[in-house]
């Protein structure tokens, strides 16, 4: 089993989810669960930090797409990401994920822009 984890930080409605390790379907379920636990605390913006991701496999991309669609269309929550490797940014653009999750150069810029 490949290891992954998610570090959660919430500050004034700004949720940061720092993804670490191998992102697959299982990690996608953990991501959704962490978000659901934080939602009652007043989340209105969300940032995914991919800087410590080693691999995102195909089911992981699917989970991210479903998560982002839920956030944008169902929850009406603005989303951004930081630390995305060039290879994954290209994949995000190809599958339409970059239309749902805005890439930012750093967390400070994301906080000011989302």
C-alpha positions as CSV (number, residue, x, y, z in Angstrom):
1,X,0.0,0.0,0.0
2,X,1.4,3.4,-1.0
3,X,1.4,6.1,1.7
4,X,-0.4,9.3,1.6
5,X,-1.6,11.9,4.1
6,X,-3.4,15.2,4.2
7,X,-2.6,18.1,6.6
8,X,-5.5,20.4,7.2
9,X,-5.4,24.1,8.2
10,X,-8.5,26.4,8.4
11,X,-8.2,30.1,9.0
12,X,-11.2,32.5,8.6
13,X,-13.0,30.3,6.1
14,X,-9.8,29.6,4.1
15,X,-9.2,25.8,4.1
16,X,-5.7,24.6,3.1
17,X,-5.4,20.9,2.3
18,X,-1.7,19.8,2.1
19,X,-1.6,16.6,0.1
20,X,1.4,14.3,0.7
21,X,2.7,11.2,-1.0
22,X,0.8,9.0,-3.4
23,X,-2.6,10.4,-4.5
24,X,-5.0,7.6,-5.6
25,X,-8.7,6.8,-5.1
26,X,-8.1,6.0,-1.4
27,X,-6.4,9.4,-0.9
28,X,-9.3,11.0,-2.8
29,X,-11.8,9.6,-0.3
30,X,-9.7,10.9,2.6
31,X,-9.6,14.4,0.9
32,X,-13.4,14.4,0.6
33,X,-13.8,13.3,4.2
34,X,-11.4,16.0,5.5
35,X,-13.3,18.6,3.6
36,X,-16.7,17.4,5.0
37,X,-15.3,17.5,8.5
38,X,-14.2,21.1,8.0
39,X,-17.3,22.4,6.1
40,X,-19.4,23.0,9.3
41,X,-16.7,25.4,10.5
42,X,-17.4,27.9,7.7
43,X,-15.3,27.0,4.7
44,X,-15.7,29.5,1.9
45,X,-12.4,29.0,0.0
46,X,-10.2,26.0,-0.5
47,X,-6.6,25.6,-1.5
48,X,-5.0,22.3,-2.4
49,X,-1.2,22.2,-1.9
50,X,0.4,19.6,-4.2
51,X,4.0,20.5,-3.4
52,X,4.6,17.2,-1.4
53,X,2.8,14.9,-3.9
54,X,5.0,12.2,-5.4
55,X,2.4,10.6,-7.8
56,X,-1.2,11.2,-8.8
57,X,-2.5,8.1,-10.6
58,X,-5.5,8.0,-13.0
59,X,-8.1,7.2,-10.3
60,X,-6.6,10.0,-8.2
61,X,-7.1,12.5,-11.1
62,X,-10.7,11.3,-11.4
63,X,-11.2,11.9,-7.6
64,X,-9.8,15.4,-7.9
65,X,-12.1,16.1,-10.8
66,X,-15.2,14.9,-8.9
67,X,-14.1,16.8,-5.8
68,X,-13.5,20.0,-7.8
69,X,-16.8,19.7,-9.6
70,X,-18.6,19.3,-6.3
71,X,-16.8,22.3,-4.8
72,X,-17.5,24.6,-7.7
73,X,-21.0,23.6,-8.8
74,X,-22.7,22.1,-5.7
75,X,-20.9,23.9,-2.8
76,X,-20.1,27.2,-4.6
77,X,-16.7,27.3,-3.0
78,X,-13.7,28.9,-4.8
79,X,-10.7,26.6,-5.3
80,X,-7.1,27.0,-6.0
81,X,-3.9,25.0,-6.0
82,X,-0.2,25.5,-5.4
83,X,2.9,23.4,-5.9
84,X,1.6,21.5,-8.9
85,X,4.4,19.9,-10.9
86,X,4.4,20.9,-14.6
87,X,3.5,17.4,-15.7
88,X,0.3,17.4,-13.5
89,X,-0.5,20.9,-14.5
90,X,-0.6,19.7,-18.2
91,X,-2.8,16.8,-17.2
92,X,-5.1,19.2,-15.3
93,X,-5.4,21.3,-18.4
94,X,-6.1,18.4,-20.6
95,X,-8.9,17.0,-18.5
96,X,-10.4,20.4,-17.6
97,X,-9.4,20.4,-14.0
98,X,-7.6,23.7,-14.4
99,X,-11.0,25.3,-15.2
100,X,-12.2,24.3,-11.7
101,X,-9.0,24.7,-9.7
102,X,-7.1,27.9,-10.3
103,X,-3.3,27.5,-10.1
104,X,-1.4,30.0,-8.0
105,X,2.4,30.5,-7.5
106,X,2.2,30.5,-3.7
107,X,-0.2,30.4,-0.8
108,X,-0.1,34.2,-0.1
109,X,-1.2,34.9,-3.7
110,X,-4.0,32.4,-3.4
111,X,-5.2,33.8,-0.2
112,X,-5.4,37.3,-1.7
113,X,-7.0,36.1,-5.0
114,X,-9.6,33.5,-4.0
